[in-house]
Amino acid sequence: MDLPPFAPFPGTDPRREIVPKEWELCIDAWILLAQRHLLLSRDAFALKVSQDPSVVEFLLTYVEANARHISTGDPTQKSNSLRRTCYLLVHRCLVNLEKKPPPLLAWQFLSDFSICYAKTPGVTTLLQGIWHGEDLGTKFQKHRAFMIRDLETPSGTSGLPELEITLERTAALLRCCQDYGHFLMLGYDFVDALSDLYRSSDSSLKQKLVVISYRCFSALMDPSKPNFSMLLDHLYGMYSSKKSDSLLSAVCSNTPFVRELRDQLTGPDAVRGEKLVKELLAFEGTGTLQMRQRKTGMSRLNKGKGKQRDEYGHGALDESVHVHKMSLITQVQDLFPDLGSGFVVKLLDEYGDDMEQVTAHLLDNSLPPQLKSADRSETMSQPESQPSTDLVPNLPPHPAPPSLPNRRNIHDNDAFDRLTVPSAQIHRGRRSSPQTADTVPQDRGSAPNKAAILSALAAFDSDDDERDDTYDVEDVGGTVDTAMPGSDEIDADLRDKNEEALFRAYKMSPEAFERDAATRRGNARMALRSETGMTDEAIEGEGSKKAEEVGGEV
């Protein structure tokens, strides 16, 4: 489904004829349509922009209307959403499209775009990238020539109003694109045109010329791409006139340019410009232009809410007084003991807590009429009753919730708990035991009898095991063939024969089980090895077992 075309953003006269409810519907439609365009793929978006000129026309009219300060309604969430969506649409047209729309690369659009989105963080990076990617320096040559012509003949074809608009656009683009400042400072014709127009222009136009000159100088001092050689050439050329009403003196006296130049000059350029910087420092503080100061914060909307004031516009006396104001009251009363604290509070409110002004007006007797007729001995009155902080004053009282039960045990409230136990009954450890930690291990009275342990071990038969009935007939469920003895039975028979032969040999000659080389080479050992098939170590081990069984010793 193809997206419908954009409707151009209206100018001043059509905007006044649209009622607020219809205007909100228009904003909703623009937001929805712009978001749908942003959701398109890269190729689909490029095809849509190339075939539908309404996209570029809407962006041109919207940016121009906002740059000319045309009211677009209250700064509601919808208007902010439309502004953000238009920025994203312009960003995609200038970054993602290989063939960018020429109207979006024109000087008029880029300058108006800089005015609308001057505080947007990414606008500087966007414009710097477009400047290098599209080689705007070559495309703006004609624009630069026309602007120099307008500066040299301000009362020519365009006139002063159009010239002021051009200067405002130039200053905005200089603020967001440093390369544009480098482009304007090529050659001396642009700087000379600014200097000549400054001498013959009024105060409002002079301010714009000073701003543009300062922006151009700052562009040449940009840390990412400084060009101090060109900057010093222009400064020496402008300083050669040595006129107090020159453009250079106005820039040095009304802007921080000289201090920035002094701090950033390094290397050979610092040596070259050292004398010039000292000469330019003499212009500081001599400016006569009322330059517009930058606001440090947003102005707060007056909702008609404030602290309570009395009939003279001073703060109510029954309010709590800040500690700082109490200190000021004490200082004033030290100088004028006859003044009451309430009258001093009115004085401080009148002069904004300025002790010098309060003291000066009291000494000169130049107080306002409402303070002259006021009672000088008035004191601060304390409020008779503080306002109730009970959110529900008519709520009936209710009993407190029951406390959680305490855990108890059998030793609660006993003699130790009541501290009534006699001291004679309190002891540490066993009461009447004569033994100590050293004598307890040596006491063998309760130890088991060694003879009983040995007799129990002798009666224990390690070979006596429970009968294995795994292969019984009733458990297997069939007939078990027991004709062929297994390997376990053969081993058991062999062990029984060896046991018998070893026992008989031990009874006949215990010396045949000795652990020496002569015994191992003897005939008795050789006969025993051949009969049992055992090694000398095994035979000697069996001899040790036999000696333990009969109570002998090998």
C-alpha positions as CSV (number, residue, x, y, z in Angstrom):
1,M,0.0,0.0,0.0
2,D,1.4,3.3,-1.1
3,L,1.7,6.1,1.5
4,P,-0.2,9.3,0.9
5,P,1.7,12.5,0.1
6,F,2.6,15.1,2.7
7,A,0.7,18.3,2.9
8,P,3.0,21.4,3.1
9,F,3.5,23.0,6.4
10,P,1.4,26.2,6.4
11,G,2.7,29.7,6.7
12,T,1.6,32.6,8.8
13,D,-1.8,33.5,7.2
14,P,-3.1,29.9,6.6
15,R,-2.1,29.0,10.2
16,R,-4.2,31.7,11.7
17,E,-7.3,30.4,10.0
18,I,-7.0,26.9,11.5
19,V,-8.8,26.3,14.8
20,P,-6.7,24.6,17.5
21,K,-8.6,21.3,17.3
22,E,-8.1,20.9,13.6
23,W,-4.4,22.0,14.1
24,E,-3.9,19.1,16.5
25,L,-5.4,16.7,13.9
26,C,-2.9,18.0,11.3
27,I,0.0,17.5,13.7
28,D,-1.2,13.9,14.4
29,A,-1.4,13.2,10.6
30,W,2.1,14.6,10.0
31,I,3.6,12.6,12.8
32,L,1.9,9.3,11.7
33,L,2.9,9.8,8.1
34,A,6.5,10.7,9.0
35,Q,6.8,7.7,11.2
36,R,5.5,5.4,8.5
37,H,8.2,6.8,6.1
38,L,10.9,6.1,8.8
39,L,9.8,2.5,9.0
40,L,10.4,1.9,5.3
41,S,13.5,-0.1,4.2
42,R,16.5,1.7,2.7
43,D,15.6,1.0,-0.9
44,A,11.9,1.7,-0.4
45,F,12.6,5.0,1.3
46,A,14.9,6.1,-1.5
47,L,12.3,5.2,-4.1
48,K,9.6,7.0,-2.2
49,V,11.6,10.2,-1.8
50,S,12.6,10.2,-5.5
51,Q,9.1,9.7,-6.7
52,D,7.2,11.8,-4.2
53,P,8.3,15.4,-4.0
54,S,5.9,16.1,-1.2
55,V,8.4,14.7,1.3
56,V,11.1,17.2,0.5
57,E,8.5,20.0,0.2
58,F,7.1,19.3,3.6
59,L,10.6,19.4,5.2
60,L,11.5,22.6,3.5
61,T,8.3,24.4,4.6
62,Y,8.5,23.0,8.2
63,V,12.1,24.1,8.7
64,E,11.5,27.5,7.1
65,A,8.4,28.1,9.3
66,N,10.2,27.2,12.5
67,A,13.3,29.2,11.5
68,R,11.2,32.3,10.9
69,H,9.7,32.0,14.4
70,I,6.2,31.4,13.1
71,S,4.0,30.1,15.9
72,T,3.4,26.4,15.6
73,G,1.1,26.1,18.6
74,D,1.9,25.6,22.2
75,P,5.1,23.5,23.0
76,T,3.0,20.4,23.7
77,Q,4.1,16.9,23.5
78,K,2.7,16.6,20.0
79,S,4.6,19.5,18.6
80,N,7.8,18.2,20.2
81,S,7.2,14.8,18.7
82,L,6.7,16.4,15.3
83,R,9.9,18.3,15.6
84,R,11.8,15.2,16.6
85,T,10.3,13.1,13.8
86,C,11.2,15.8,11.2
87,Y,14.8,15.8,12.4
88,L,15.0,12.0,12.0
89,L,13.4,12.3,8.5
90,V,16.0,15.0,7.4
91,H,18.8,12.9,9.0
92,R,17.8,9.8,6.9
93,C,17.5,11.8,3.7
94,L,21.0,13.3,4.2
95,V,22.8,10.2,5.4
96,N,21.1,7.1,4.0
97,L,20.3,8.3,0.5
98,E,23.0,7.9,-2.1
99,K,21.5,10.6,-4.3
100,K,20.5,13.3,-1.8
101,P,17.7,15.8,-2.7
102,P,19.3,19.0,-4.0
103,P,16.9,21.3,-2.1
104,L,18.1,19.8,1.2
105,L,21.7,20.7,0.3
106,A,20.9,24.3,-0.4
107,W,22.3,27.0,1.8
108,Q,18.9,28.4,2.8
109,F,17.7,25.0,4.1
110,L,20.9,24.1,5.9
111,S,21.0,27.5,7.7
112,D,17.3,27.3,8.6
113,F,17.9,23.7,9.8
114,S,20.8,25.1,12.0
115,I,18.4,27.6,13.5
116,C,15.7,25.1,14.3
117,Y,18.0,22.4,15.7
118,A,20.9,24.4,17.1
119,K,20.7,22.7,20.5
120,T,20.4,19.1,19.1
121,P,23.6,17.2,20.0
122,G,24.0,15.5,16.6
123,V,23.4,18.4,14.2
124,T,27.1,19.5,14.2
125,T,28.3,16.0,13.2
126,L,25.6,15.7,10.6
127,L,26.5,19.0,8.9
128,Q,30.2,18.4,9.1
129,G,29.7,15.0,7.4
130,I,27.5,16.5,4.7
131,W,30.0,19.3,4.0
132,H,32.8,16.9,3.2
133,G,30.7,14.2,1.6
134,E,28.9,16.5,-0.8
135,D,31.7,19.0,-1.4
136,L,29.5,21.9,-0.4
137,G,32.4,24.3,-0.6
138,T,32.3,24.1,-4.3
139,K,28.5,24.4,-4.5
140,F,28.4,27.5,-2.2
141,Q,30.8,29.6,-4.3
142,K,27.9,31.5,-5.9
143,H,26.3,32.0,-2.5
144,R,29.5,33.5,-1.2
145,A,29.8,35.9,-4.1
146,F,26.2,37.1,-3.7
147,M,26.6,37.6,0.1
148,I,29.8,39.7,-0.4
149,R,27.9,41.8,-3.0
150,D,25.0,42.3,-0.5
151,L,27.5,43.3,2.2
152,E,29.2,45.8,-0.1
153,T,25.9,47.3,-1.3
154,P,23.4,46.8,1.5
155,S,20.8,49.2,0.0
156,G,20.9,47.4,-3.4
157,T,18.5,44.8,-4.7
158,S,17.8,43.0,-1.5
159,G,17.8,45.8,1.1
160,L,18.7,45.8,4.8
161,P,15.8,43.5,6.0
162,E,16.9,40.7,3.7
163,L,20.5,41.3,4.6
164,E,19.7,41.0,8.3
165,I,18.0,37.7,7.6
166,T,21.0,36.5,5.6
167,L,23.3,37.4,8.5
168,E,21.1,35.5,11.0
169,R,21.2,32.4,8.8
170,T,24.9,32.7,8.4
171,A,25.6,33.0,12.1
172,A,23.4,29.9,12.8
173,L,25.2,27.8,10.2
174,L,28.6,29.0,11.4
175,R,27.7,27.9,14.9
176,C,26.9,24.3,13.8
177,C,29.5,23.9,10.9
178,Q,33.1,24.9,11.5
179,D,34.0,24.1,7.9
180,Y,31.6,26.8,6.7
181,G,33.7,29.4,8.6
182,H,36.9,28.1,6.9
183,F,35.1,28.5,3.6
184,L,34.1,32.1,4.3
185,M,37.5,33.1,5.5
186,L,39.2,32.1,2.2
187,G,40.7,35.3,0.8
188,Y,40.2,38.8,2.2
189,D,37.1,40.0,0.3
190,F,34.6,38.7,2.9
191,V,36.4,40.1,5.9
192,D,36.9,43.5,4.1
193,A,33.2,43.6,3.3
194,L,32.3,43.0,6.9
195,S,34.7,45.7,8.1
196,D,33.4,48.3,5.6
197,L,29.8,47.6,6.5
198,Y,30.5,47.8,10.2
199,R,31.6,51.4,10.1
200,S,28.4,52.5,8.3
201,S,25.7,50.4,10.0
202,D,23.5,50.9,13.0
203,S,23.7,49.2,16.4
204,S,21.5,46.2,15.6
205,L,23.4,45.3,12.4
206,K,26.7,45.8,14.2
207,Q,25.8,43.1,16.7
208,K,25.2,40.6,13.9
209,L,28.5,41.5,12.2
210,V,30.4,41.1,15.4
211,V,28.8,37.6,16.0
212,I,29.6,36.5,12.4
213,S,33.2,37.7,12.7
214,Y,33.6,35.9,16.1
215,R,32.2,32.7,14.7
216,C,34.6,32.8,11.7
217,F,37.6,33.5,14.0
218,S,36.5,30.6,16.3
219,A,36.2,28.3,13.3
220,L,39.9,28.9,12.4
221,M,40.8,28.1,16.1
222,D,38.8,24.8,16.1
223,P,41.0,22.2,17.8
224,S,40.1,19.5,15.3
225,K,41.3,21.7,12.3
226,P,43.1,24.8,13.4
227,N,44.5,27.3,10.9
228,F,46.2,30.0,13.0
229,S,48.3,31.2,10.0
230,M,45.2,32.3,8.1
231,L,43.7,33.8,11.3
232,L,46.8,35.9,12.0
233,D,46.9,37.1,8.4
234,H,43.3,38.4,8.7
235,L,44.0,39.9,12.2
236,Y,47.1,41.8,11.0
237,G,45.2,43.1,8.0
238,M,42.3,44.3,10.1
239,Y,44.6,45.8,12.8
240,S,46.4,47.9,10.3
241,S,43.5,50.4,10.2
242,K,43.9,51.2,14.0
243,K,40.5,52.7,14.3
244,S,38.7,52.6,17.6
245,D,35.3,51.9,15.9
246,S,36.7,49.1,13.7
247,L,35.2,45.6,13.6
248,L,38.3,44.0,15.2
249,S,38.1,46.3,18.2
250,A,34.4,45.5,18.6
251,V,35.1,41.7,18.4
252,C,37.9,42.0,21.0
253,S,35.9,44.2,23.4
254,N,32.6,42.4,23.3
255,T,33.6,38.7,23.0
256,P,36.2,36.4,24.7
257,F,38.1,36.0,21.4
258,V,41.4,37.5,22.6
259,R,41.6,35.3,25.7
260,E,40.8,32.2,23.6
261,L,43.4,33.2,21.0
262,R,46.1,33.7,23.7
263,D,45.3,30.4,25.3
264,Q,45.3,28.3,22.1
265,L,48.3,29.8,20.2
266,T,51.3,27.4,20.3
267,G,54.5,26.9,18.5
268,P,55.7,29.3,15.8
269,D,52.3,30.9,15.6
270,A,52.5,31.9,19.2
271,V,55.8,33.7,18.5
272,R,54.3,35.4,15.5
273,G,51.1,36.6,17.2
274,E,52.5,37.4,20.7
275,K,52.8,41.1,20.0
276,L,49.5,41.3,18.2
277,V,47.7,39.6,21.2
278,K,49.2,42.1,23.6
279,E,47.9,44.9,21.4
280,L,44.4,43.4,21.1
281,L,44.2,42.9,24.9
282,A,44.0,46.7,25.2
283,F,40.6,46.6,23.5
284,E,39.0,44.4,26.3
285,G,36.4,46.1,28.4
286,T,35.9,49.0,26.0
287,G,32.9,47.6,24.1
288,T,29.8,49.7,23.7
289,L,27.5,47.2,22.1
290,Q,24.8,45.7,24.2
291,M,25.4,42.0,23.2
292,R,22.6,39.6,24.0
293,Q,23.5,37.4,27.0
294,R,22.9,33.8,26.8
295,K,20.3,32.5,29.2
296,T,21.6,30.1,31.8
297,G,18.3,28.4,32.5
298,M,14.8,28.1,31.4
299,S,12.3,30.7,32.6
300,R,9.7,29.3,34.9
301,L,6.1,29.7,34.1
302,N,4.3,32.0,36.6
303,K,1.3,30.1,37.9
304,G,0.1,32.8,40.3
305,K,1.4,30.8,43.3
306,G,3.7,32.3,45.8
307,K,4.3,33.1,49.5
308,Q,1.7,35.1,51.3
309,R,2.3,38.8,51.4
310,D,0.9,41.5,53.6
311,E,-0.8,44.7,52.4
312,Y,2.5,46.3,51.5
313,G,3.7,43.4,49.4
314,H,6.1,42.1,52.1
315,G,6.4,38.6,53.5
316,A,3.9,37.6,56.1
317,L,5.3,37.8,59.6
318,D,3.8,34.5,60.8
319,E,5.9,32.5,58.5
320,S,9.0,30.6,59.6
321,V,12.1,32.8,59.1
322,H,15.2,31.3,57.6
323,V,18.3,31.2,59.7
324,H,20.2,33.4,57.2
325,K,17.5,36.1,57.5
326,M,17.6,35.8,61.3
327,S,21.3,36.6,61.1
328,L,20.6,39.7,59.0
329,I,17.9,40.8,61.4
330,T,20.4,40.6,64.3
331,Q,23.0,42.6,62.3
332,V,20.5,45.4,61.6
333,Q,19.3,45.5,65.2
334,D,23.0,45.8,66.3
335,L,23.3,49.0,64.3
336,F,19.7,50.3,65.1
337,P,18.6,48.9,68.5
338,D,15.3,50.8,68.4
339,L,14.0,48.8,65.4
340,G,11.7,45.9,66.0
341,S,12.3,42.5,64.3
342,G,9.1,42.8,62.3
343,F,10.0,46.1,60.8
344,V,13.5,44.8,59.9
345,V,11.9,41.9,58.1
346,K,9.9,44.4,56.0
347,L,13.1,46.3,55.2
348,L,14.9,43.1,54.1
349,D,12.0,42.1,51.9
350,E,11.9,45.5,50.3
351,Y,15.6,45.6,49.4
352,G,16.1,41.9,48.7
353,D,18.1,41.0,51.8
354,D,20.8,43.5,50.9
355,M,22.3,44.8,54.1
356,E,24.1,47.7,52.4
357,Q,21.0,49.1,50.9
358,V,19.0,48.7,54.1
359,T,21.7,50.5,56.1
360,A,22.1,53.3,53.5
361,H,18.4,54.0,53.3
362,L,18.0,54.0,57.1
363,L,20.9,56.5,57.5
364,D,19.6,58.7,54.7
365,N,16.0,58.4,55.9
366,S,15.0,57.6,52.3
367,L,12.6,54.8,53.0
368,P,9.4,54.3,50.8
369,P,6.2,55.8,52.1
370,Q,4.7,52.5,53.3
371,L,7.8,51.9,55.4
372,K,8.0,55.5,56.7
373,S,4.5,55.2,58.1
374,A,5.0,51.7,59.5
375,D,5.6,51.0,63.2
376,R,9.4,50.8,63.7
377,S,9.0,48.9,67.0
378,E,6.9,46.1,65.4
379,T,8.1,42.6,66.3
380,M,7.5,39.3,64.6
381,S,4.3,37.8,65.8
382,Q,4.3,34.1,66.5
383,P,1.3,32.1,65.2
384,E,-1.3,31.4,67.9
385,S,-2.1,28.0,66.6
386,Q,-0.3,25.8,64.2
387,P,-2.4,24.2,61.4
388,S,-3.4,20.7,62.1
389,T,-1.4,18.0,60.3
390,D,-4.1,15.3,60.8
391,L,-5.3,14.2,57.4
392,V,-8.5,12.8,58.8
393,P,-9.5,14.9,61.8
394,N,-12.9,13.3,62.4
395,L,-11.7,9.7,62.4
396,P,-12.7,8.1,65.8
397,P,-9.8,6.6,67.8
398,H,-9.3,2.9,67.6
399,P,-7.5,0.6,70.0
400,A,-3.9,-0.2,69.4
401,P,-3.3,-3.6,67.8
402,P,-2.2,-6.4,70.1
403,S,1.5,-6.9,70.5
404,L,3.2,-10.0,69.3
405,P,3.5,-12.9,71.8
406,N,6.8,-13.4,73.6
407,R,8.5,-16.7,73.4
408,R,8.9,-18.5,76.7
409,N,10.6,-21.8,78.0
410,I,10.7,-24.0,81.1
411,H,13.4,-21.9,82.7
412,D,11.4,-18.7,82.8
413,N,10.8,-17.4,86.3
414,D,13.0,-20.0,88.0
415,A,15.4,-19.3,90.8
416,F,18.2,-18.3,88.4
417,D,15.7,-16.0,86.5
418,R,14.6,-14.3,89.8
419,L,18.2,-14.2,91.1
420,T,17.2,-16.0,94.3
421,V,19.4,-19.1,94.0
422,P,21.9,-19.5,96.9
423,S,25.5,-18.9,96.1
424,A,26.4,-22.3,97.6
425,Q,24.5,-24.1,94.9
426,I,26.4,-22.3,92.1
427,H,29.6,-24.1,90.9
428,R,31.6,-24.4,87.7
429,G,31.8,-27.9,86.3
430,R,31.2,-31.0,88.4
431,R,30.6,-30.2,92.0
432,S,32.6,-32.9,93.9
433,S,34.9,-34.4,91.3
434,P,38.6,-34.5,92.5
435,Q,39.9,-35.1,89.0
436,T,41.3,-32.4,86.7
437,A,41.8,-32.2,83.0
438,D,45.2,-33.8,83.4
439,T,44.1,-36.7,85.5
440,V,41.0,-37.7,83.5
441,P,42.9,-39.3,80.6
442,Q,45.0,-41.3,83.0
443,D,42.0,-42.8,84.8
444,R,41.5,-46.3,83.4
445,G,38.9,-47.3,85.9
446,S,36.0,-47.2,83.4
447,A,38.1,-48.4,80.4
448,P,37.0,-51.8,78.9
449,N,39.0,-55.0,79.8
450,K,41.7,-55.8,77.3
451,A,41.3,-59.6,77.8
452,A,37.6,-59.3,76.9
453,I,38.4,-57.5,73.7
454,L,41.0,-60.1,72.7
455,S,38.7,-63.0,73.5
456,A,36.0,-61.4,71.4
457,L,38.3,-61.0,68.5
458,A,39.5,-64.6,68.8
459,A,35.9,-65.9,68.7
460,F,35.2,-63.8,65.5
461,D,35.4,-65.9,62.3
462,S,36.0,-63.7,59.3
463,D,35.2,-66.6,56.9
464,D,31.8,-67.2,58.5
465,D,29.4,-65.5,56.2
466,E,25.8,-65.7,55.5
467,R,24.9,-68.4,53.0
468,D,24.4,-67.2,49.4
469,D,21.0,-68.4,48.2
470,T,21.0,-66.4,44.9
471,Y,21.0,-69.5,42.8
472,D,18.6,-71.7,44.8
473,V,16.0,-73.6,42.9
474,E,13.1,-71.9,44.4
475,D,14.6,-68.4,43.7
476,V,15.7,-69.0,40.2
477,G,12.5,-70.7,39.1
478,G,14.3,-73.7,37.4
479,T,16.8,-76.4,37.9
480,V,20.4,-75.5,38.8
481,D,23.2,-77.7,37.4
482,T,25.6,-78.4,40.1
483,A,27.6,-81.2,38.4
484,M,30.5,-79.0,37.2
485,P,32.3,-77.2,40.0
486,G,33.0,-73.6,39.4
487,S,36.4,-71.8,39.6
488,D,35.6,-70.6,43.1
489,E,35.2,-74.2,44.3
490,I,38.5,-75.3,42.7
491,D,40.3,-72.4,44.3
492,A,38.7,-73.3,47.7
493,D,40.0,-76.9,47.3
494,L,43.4,-75.7,46.4
495,R,43.5,-73.4,49.4
496,D,42.4,-76.2,51.7
497,K,45.2,-78.5,50.4
498,N,47.8,-75.8,50.8
499,E,46.6,-75.0,54.3
500,E,47.0,-78.7,55.2
501,A,50.5,-78.9,53.7
502,L,51.6,-75.7,55.3
503,F,50.2,-76.7,58.7
504,R,51.9,-80.1,58.6
505,A,55.2,-78.6,57.5
506,Y,55.0,-76.0,60.3
507,K,54.4,-78.7,62.9
508,M,57.3,-80.7,61.6
509,S,59.9,-78.0,61.1
510,P,59.0,-74.3,61.9
511,E,62.5,-73.4,60.8
512,A,61.5,-73.9,57.2
513,F,59.5,-70.6,57.4
514,E,62.4,-68.4,58.4
515,R,63.1,-65.2,56.4
516,D,66.8,-65.7,55.5
517,A,68.7,-66.7,52.3
518,A,69.9,-70.0,53.7
519,T,66.4,-71.2,54.5
520,R,65.1,-70.2,51.1
521,R,67.9,-72.3,49.4
522,G,67.3,-75.2,51.7
523,N,65.7,-78.5,50.6
524,A,62.7,-78.1,53.0
525,R,61.7,-74.8,51.4
526,M,62.2,-76.1,47.8
527,A,59.9,-79.1,48.6
528,L,57.3,-76.8,50.1
529,R,57.4,-74.5,47.0
530,S,57.0,-77.4,44.7
531,E,54.1,-78.9,46.7
532,T,52.0,-75.7,47.2
533,G,53.1,-73.6,44.2
534,M,53.6,-70.6,46.4
535,T,56.4,-68.1,46.5
536,D,58.9,-67.6,49.3
537,E,57.1,-64.4,50.5
538,A,53.8,-66.2,50.6
539,I,55.2,-69.2,52.4
540,E,56.9,-66.9,55.0
541,G,53.6,-65.0,55.5
542,E,51.7,-68.2,56.1
543,G,54.4,-69.1,58.7
544,S,53.8,-65.8,60.5
545,K,50.0,-66.6,60.6
546,K,50.6,-70.0,62.0
547,A,52.9,-68.7,64.6
548,E,50.2,-66.2,65.8
549,E,47.6,-69.0,65.8
550,V,49.6,-71.4,68.0
551,G,51.1,-68.5,70.1
552,G,54.6,-69.2,68.8
553,E,57.1,-66.8,67.4
554,V,59.0,-67.3,64.2
